[in-house]
C-alpha cells in the first residue's frame, strides 16, 4: 500500500474472524456495522450464513478467512481449538502467501502457558500475536463496549490500534508479555464465577424465605452485594430464561484453569475451587448447553429437595 512521504498510511480494514459464536459473532456484527470487511469461518454453517446476510464474506476454512487480511481474530473455546485453527491442514498458517507478516489476535480464555507457546510458534513463523481475552457478553461485543485485555508488542498494538479501539471502548493495555492477557482474564473469571455462585446462593435462600426475587435484586443492585454478573444472570434466572449467552461449560473451564494457575504458583484460596465444583455439578445435571445462570436452578432445586 503506497503512501506519500510523511503521510499516514490508511488502515487496512480487512479482518478475518475464526469462531463466530456468541462473542466472535458479536465482534463481527460490530465490525460490519462500522464498515470493515469481515471474513468469517465457523464449523456452524448457520452462524456463518447469518453473518453473510449482514455483509460478511463466508469462508470455507481458517486459511481463507485469513487471506488478504492483515490480522485474524481467533475466537474459539480452548487451546486445542486454537492449535487446530492456526496449524491444522487448512489453518491460518496455510493462508495464501504464508503467515509471515500476519498478526493473530487470540481471544479465548486459555492458560497463560498456552498463549506463550502459541505466540512463540507464531513468532518463529514470522507472525505477531496479540493476547486479547475479552469479557462482557455477546451484546457488549456487538456494540463495542466489552472489555478487552491486551498484551502484545507496542509496535503491533500501534499497527492494529484502530481495530482494537473499534472492538472495545474499554481496552486495558497490560504490557508486552504474551500471556498477561490470559492471566488477567483468569483472575477476572475466577471472581466472576465466585460472584455468580454467590448470587445464586443468596437468591435461592431469599426464595426459601418467601421474598419476591425481583425486589431482592433491586435492593442488591443498590447495595454492597451488587455484582454485574450476579445481576445479569439472576435477572434471567428468575425469569426462567436459560437460553445460552454464555454456556455453563465456559465458567467451569475458566474457573478450573484459574484454580490450576494458582496451584501452579503454590496458591489456593478458599472459594475458587468450591465455585468451580458448583459449575461441575451443573454439567453433571445435563445442563451444559444452558446459560451459566443455571447455577441458580441447581441451587434452587437442591434446596427445595432438602
N, C-alpha and C positions, 0 to 999 in steps of 0.2 A: 504494500500500500504506500504510494509515493506522496510525500507532502513537501511543501516549500520549506527551505531552511528557516528555522526559528519558529515555525508554526507548530500547533499542537495536532498530533495525529488523531484522526477521527476514531471513535471507538467502534470496534467490530462487534455489532450487536447480534451475532450468531452464537447460540449456545446449545449444546446437547444435554439432555437430561435422561439418565437411565434409572428407571424406577419411578413410576408416576402414580403411586398410591396416594394416601391422604396428603402427605407433606410434599412429595415430588409433584403431584398433580396440582397442588395449591401454588407451588412456585412457578410451574409452567403457566398456570392461569394468570398469575400476576405479571409475568414477563410478556405474555401475549398481549395483555391489555395495555402494556406500555410500549408496544411497537417492536419488540425483539423478535427475531426469527428463532423459533424453538423447534429443535429436532428431538423427537421423543421415541423411546423404546421401553416396552414393558412386556413381561410374559402374559399379562392380562390384556388381550386384544380389545376388550371393551373400553378399558381406560385409555388406550391409545386412540381409539376411534372417537371417543368423547373429546379429546384434545385436538384431534384432526379437524373435527367440526368447528372448533374455535380458532382454527388457523395454524395449528402446529403441523410440522412435517412428520408423518408417521414413518418409522424406520424399522426394518426387519431385525436388526441386531444392534449391539452396542457400537460396533465399528462404524456402522452407517450413521448412528446418532452423533458420533464424534467427528464425522467427516466435515472438513472445511470450516469447522468452528474452532476458535482458539481455546475453548475451555469446555469440559464435560463435567456436569454435576452428577455425582453418583449418590442416589438416594434409595438404597436398598436396606435390608434388615440387619445383616450381620457381616462379620469379616469374611466368612466363606463365600457369601454372595459377592462381596467386593472383589475377592480374588477372581471369581468367575467373570465378572463384568470387565475387569481390567485385562486379565491374562488368558481367558478362555479362547477357544478356537476363533470366534468372531467377537473377541473382546475389543476394548478401546485400543489396545496395542496394535490391532490389525487395521486401524483407520488408514485410508489412502495417504501415502506419503510418510507413514510411520508415526510414532508417538513423540519423537524428539521435538522439542519446542512447544509441545502441547501442555496444558495445565489441567489437572484433575482436582475438583473440589469434592472432598469426602464429607458427606453429611450424616451418615448413620451413627448411631451410638454403639461404638465398639471399644475394645480395650486399648489403652494407650500404646501398649506394645505392638498391637496390630497396626495402628496408624504409623508408628515408627518403621515397622517392617515394610508396609506398602509404600511409604514415602521414600525409603531407601532404594527400593527396587525401581520406582519411577525415576528417581534421580540417576540411577545407573543407566537408564534408557534415555536420559536427556530430557525428561519431563519434570514439571514442577507440581507440587502438592499444596493445596490449601486445606488445612484441617479445620472443618467448619461445621460442627454439630449445631443443631437448631432446636428451638423449643417454642411452644406456644399453640400448637394445634393447627389443623388444616385451614380454618378461616383466617387466622393471622398470617399463615403462609401465603394465602391468596390475596390478602390486602397489603402485604409488605410490612406488617408490624410484628412479625415473630422476632424472637431473639436469635442472634447468630454469634457464635463463639469462635473467633477466627485466630488461628495460629499459622503463620507462614512467613517466608522471607519478605522483608519490606518492599523489595522490588516487585515481587509477584503480587502483593497486595495493591501496590500502586497501579500495576498493569490492569488489574481487574476491579479497580475501585468503584467504577460506575455500576457494574453488575452487582457487587456486594451491597452497595447502597440502595439499589433497586429492590433487591431481595429482602432487605431488612432496614428499618429505620432505628433498630436497636442492636447495633453492631458493637461487640466487645472485642477489642484487639488484645490478645493475650500474650503476644510476643512472637518470636520467630521459630520456636522449637516445635516441630511436629509432635503431636501427642498431647500438647497442653489444652487444645480444644476438647479432646476426648476426656482429659482429666476433669476439666471444668464441667463437662456435661454429666459425668458420673456423679460428681458432688451434687449437682443440681437435681438429677433424677433420683438419687438416693433420698434427698429431702422431700422431693415430690411424692415418692412412694410412701414415705413415713407420714407425710401430711394427709395423703389420701386415705390411708388406712385409719389414721386418727379421726378424720372427719366422718368416715363411715361408722366407726365405733361410736362416736358421740351421737350421731343421728339415730343409730339403732337403739341406743339407750334412751334417747328422747322419745322415740316412738313407743317404747315399752312404758314410759312414764305417762303416755296418753297425750303428748303435746302435738300441736299442729306443726308439721315439719317445715312448711314454707315460712312460718313465723320464726321458727328456730333459726333458720338460715338467715332471715332478715336481721336478727339480733347478732348472730355470729359475725356477719359481714361488716358490722359496725363496731365490733368489739375485739378483744385480744385474741380470740380463737380464729380469726379470719385467715384463710389462705386462698390463693387464686384457684388452685386445683381442687380444693375442697368445695368451693362454691360452684365452680364449673361442673364438676362431676355429680355432686349431690343434687343440684337442681335437676339434672337429667334423671338421676336415680329415683327421686321421689315422684317423678312423672312416669316412672316405669319405662323410660327411654334408654335402652341399652344398645341402640344401633352403634356400630363401632366407628368412632372418630379416632380413637387410639386403642387398639386391641389390647386385651388384658395380657397377652403374651409379651408385650413390649416392656411393661414395667417389671414383669417377672425377670425377663432377660437383663434389663438395665440395673435393677437392684442387685441381682446376682453378680453382675460384673463389678458393681461398685463395692460390694462386700468383699469380693475376692481381691480387688485392688487394695483395699485396706489391709486385708490379711497378708498380702504380699509384702507390705511395709511393717508388719507386726502390730497392726492396729485393728481392733474390733470393738465397735460401740455396742450399746445395749439394744438399739432399736432397728438397725438396718436389716439384720438377718431375720428378725421377727416379722418385719413388714414383707420381706421377700417371701417368707413362708406363707403369708396370707395370700399373696398372688398365686403361689403354687397350689393352694387349696382351691382357688377359683378355677384353675385349669383342670384340677382333678374332678371338679364337678361337671366338666364338659363344656365350660363357658369360654373357651379360648377365642372364639370368634365374636364374643361380646365386647363392648366397651369396658375399659378398666373400671368404670363406675360400678361394675358387677360386684366389687368388694362389698358394697352396701347390701346387695341381695344375699351374699354369702353370710355376712354377719347378722343380718336381719332374720334370715331363715334359721340360722344356728341358735340365736337367742330365743326364737319362738318355739323351737323344739325342746328346749330345756325345761 
